[in-house]
Amino acid sequence: MTPSPRFARRAYTAAAIYGIIALAPQYFLEQQVNRDFPPAITHPEYFYGFVGLALVWQFAFLLIARDPVRFRPLMPVTWLEKLSFGGAAVVLLALDRIPMAVFVLGMIDLALGALFVVAWLKTPRGAP
């Protein structure tokens, strides 16, 4: 079976669409987060910094999806992006510091990270 970038295109596009849908509304939800997940956010720069940085990564995923062969060397970095939240969610749930809903979102990130590993494996190396 010859490696093909088709899987990577689909995986990165789907992850980006999911991420944009999940993250962009958070710019308008600070007060709801304060109500639903006390205590209230005391350092909004961390909240908005997280949302903004995570949202920027979604556009990097779209870039990778456009040309997976060219951007294959960037794919392992995307694994770290997914592991940073998913891995933290595992540890924080074990310490009873996050609700189950946040843990589930972290597991979605770990699943997407696993798809990114498969995408890297299925994408042919570019010309040297």
N, C-alpha and C positions, 0 to 999 in steps of 0.2 A: 504494500500500500504506500503510495507516494504522499508525503506530507502536503497538506493544503491549508491555505490561510482562511478558508471559509469558516471553520469553527471559531477561529479567533475573531473574525469580523462579527459574527453573531454574538459571541459571549461578551465582547467588549461593548458592543452597541447596546445589548440588553442591560448590562450592568450600568452603563451611563444613563440610560433612560430611567431605570429604577432609581438611581442615585439622585438625579435631578428632581424627580417627582417627590422623593422622600426628603431631600434637603432644602430645596428652595423655599417651601412654605415656612420653614423654621425661622426665617427672617422676620416673620410676622407673628410668631407664637411665643415670644418670651413670657408674656403675662400668663398665658395658659400653662406653660411649663412651670412657672412659679406656683400656680394653684395646684396643678396635678402632681407635681413631684417636689414637695417641700424638702428642705428649706428653699427659699427664694434664691435666685441667682444673685450673688453678691459681686461678682466680677463679670459684667457683661462682655468685656473684651475677650475673655476666654470663650464664652458661648458663641459670639459672633465670629471670632477667629477660627474656631473649630468648624462652624458651618461654612464659612467662606473658603477655608482651605480644602475641606472635603468636597465642596462644590467645584472648585478648580480641578480637582482630580477627575471629576466626571468628564470634563472637557478633554483632559489628557486621554481618557479611555476612548472618547470619540475619535481623537487623532490616531490612536493605535488602530482602531477599527478600520480607518480609511486605508491604511497600508501596513498590515501586520508584519509583513516580511521586513520592511524597512525599519519598523519600530520594535522588532523582536528583542533587541538588547535592552529595551526599557521594561519589558514585561516582568522580569523578576522584581523590579522596584514596586510594581503594582501589587505583587504578593504581599509585600511589607505594608502597603497602604491598607489592605484588607485585614492582615494579621494584627495591625496596631489597635483596631477597635474590637475585632472578634476575640483576640487573645485577652485583651483587657476585660472584656465582658465575662469570659470564663472565670478569670481570677476574682473579679468583683462579685460575681454571683456566689462563688465558693466562700467569700468573706461576708456574704449577706449584706452587700452594700448597694445593690441595684435591684430593681423590680424585675420580675420575669419578662415583662414586655421588652425591656432594654436588652436583656440577655438574648431574646429571640432575634432582635435586630442584629446583634453581634454574630449570631449563628448564620444569618443570611450573608453577612460579610465574609465569614469563613467559607461558606459554600461558594460564593463568587470567587474567592481567592483560589479555591480548588479548581474551579473552571478556568481561571487564568493560568494555572500550572498546566492543565491539559491543553489549553490554547497554545502555550509556548512549545509544548512537546509536539503538537500537530503542525506547527508553522515551520516551513522550511527556512533554513538559514539563508540570508541574503548573500549576494556575491561578495567575496573578500575584497 
